[in-house]
């Protein structure tokens, strides 16, 4: 019978890294050296690259407030799914101009948890396109074409 509570392992990651006060350096203790995050159609491989990605992401959102909405794990504890909500203010997220506008990002994260409790892989889906559209003003029809003439 599995006694591993992988939900607590992931909950600890969220608490340490994403909830105030955010501490991306906790990644050094919580994820595997060869950790992979698959997000926005790309894989970021390695603990150091992942930590750099987190630090960069966090710098783009002011007053961030992270909440795990719901979590559950597979029967063997090897996977944990989290539905989450992150709110804050825009400081250049998704390549947009920093403007301080409110942001609400929602998503799902699936974590692979190793037997030793280290996080191995994270697959993330989030409402990035909707946020990008909210933060970038629509251009009048044909404006983007005029610049290319």
C-alpha positions in Angstrom: 0.0 0.0 0.0 1.3 3.5 -0.9 1.9 5.8 2.0 3.5 8.6 0.1 1.5 11.8 0.2 2.6 13.4 -3.0 -0.1 16.1 -2.6 1.9 17.4 0.5 5.1 17.4 -1.5 3.5 19.5 -4.3 1.7 21.7 -1.7 5.0 22.4 -0.1 6.5 23.4 -3.5 3.6 25.9 -4.1 3.9 27.3 -0.6 7.7 27.8 -0.7 8.2 28.9 -4.3 4.9 30.6 -5.4 3.2 31.9 -2.3 4.3 35.0 -0.5 7.1 35.5 0.4 8.1 33.8 -2.8 11.4 31.9 -2.5 12.6 30.5 -5.9 15.8 29.3 -4.2 13.7 26.6 -2.5 13.7 24.9 -5.9 17.3 23.7 -5.1 15.8 21.4 -2.4 12.5 20.5 -4.0 13.1 19.5 -7.6 15.4 17.0 -9.3 18.6 18.2 -11.0 17.2 17.1 -14.4 13.7 18.6 -13.8 11.7 19.4 -16.9 8.8 21.9 -17.2 6.7 21.7 -20.3 4.9 25.0 -20.8 3.8 27.1 -23.7 4.8 24.4 -26.1 8.5 24.2 -25.0 10.5 22.2 -22.5 12.8 23.8 -20.0 15.3 21.3 -18.8 17.4 21.3 -15.7 17.0 22.7 -12.1 19.0 25.8 -12.8 17.1 26.6 -16.0 13.8 26.0 -14.2 14.8 28.3 -11.4 15.8 31.0 -13.9 12.4 30.6 -15.6 10.5 31.0 -12.3 12.5 34.1 -11.2 11.9 35.7 -14.6 8.1 34.8 -14.5 7.8 36.1 -10.9 9.5 39.4 -11.9 6.8 40.0 -14.5 3.9 39.9 -12.0 3.6 42.4 -9.1 1.8 41.5 -5.9 1.4 37.9 -7.0 -1.1 35.8 -5.0 -1.1 32.1 -5.7 -3.8 29.7 -4.7 -4.1 26.0 -5.3 -7.8 25.5 -6.0 -7.9 21.7 -6.1 -5.3 18.9 -5.9 -5.4 15.2 -6.3 -2.9 12.4 -6.9 -2.7 9.2 -8.8 -3.2 5.9 -6.8 0.6 5.3 -6.7 1.5 8.9 -5.8 3.6 9.3 -9.0 1.4 12.2 -10.4 -0.3 15.2 -8.7 -2.7 17.5 -10.5 -3.3 21.0 -9.3 -5.9 23.5 -10.6 -4.5 26.8 -9.6 -5.2 30.6 -9.7 -2.5 33.3 -9.8 -3.5 37.0 -9.5 -1.4 40.1 -9.5 -0.5 43.1 -11.6 1.2 43.2 -15.0 4.9 44.0 -14.9 5.7 42.9 -18.4 4.2 39.4 -18.4 4.0 37.6 -21.8 6.2 40.3 -23.4 3.6 43.0 -22.8 4.4 46.5 -21.6 4.4 46.8 -17.8 1.3 48.8 -17.0 0.1 47.6 -13.5 -3.1 46.2 -14.9 -4.7 43.4 -12.9 -4.1 39.8 -14.1 -5.9 36.6 -13.2 -4.1 33.6 -14.5 -5.7 30.2 -14.1 -4.3 26.9 -15.1 -3.6 23.2 -14.5 -0.2 21.7 -13.5 0.5 18.0 -13.6 3.6 17.0 -11.6 5.7 13.8 -11.8 6.9 13.0 -8.2 9.8 10.7 -7.8 10.0 8.0 -5.1 12.4 10.2 -3.1 9.9 13.0 -3.1 11.7 15.3 -5.6 9.7 16.8 -8.4 10.8 15.5 -11.8 8.5 16.9 -14.4 5.8 19.6 -14.6 3.3 20.0 -17.4 1.5 23.4 -17.3 -1.5 24.6 -19.2 -2.7 28.2 -18.6 -4.9 31.0 -20.0 -1.9 32.9 -21.4 -3.6 33.8 -24.7 -6.6 35.4 -22.9 -4.3 37.4 -20.7 -2.1 38.5 -23.6 -5.3 39.7 -25.5 -6.4 41.6 -22.4 -3.1 43.4 -22.0 -2.5 44.3 -25.7 -4.8 46.8 -27.3 -6.4 45.6 -30.5 -5.1 47.3 -33.6 -7.5 48.7 -36.2 -8.0 46.4 -39.1 -5.1 46.6 -41.6 -2.8 48.5 -39.3 -0.3 45.7 -38.9 -0.2 45.4 -42.7 0.6 49.1 -43.3 3.9 48.7 -41.3 5.0 45.9 -43.7 4.4 47.8 -47.0 
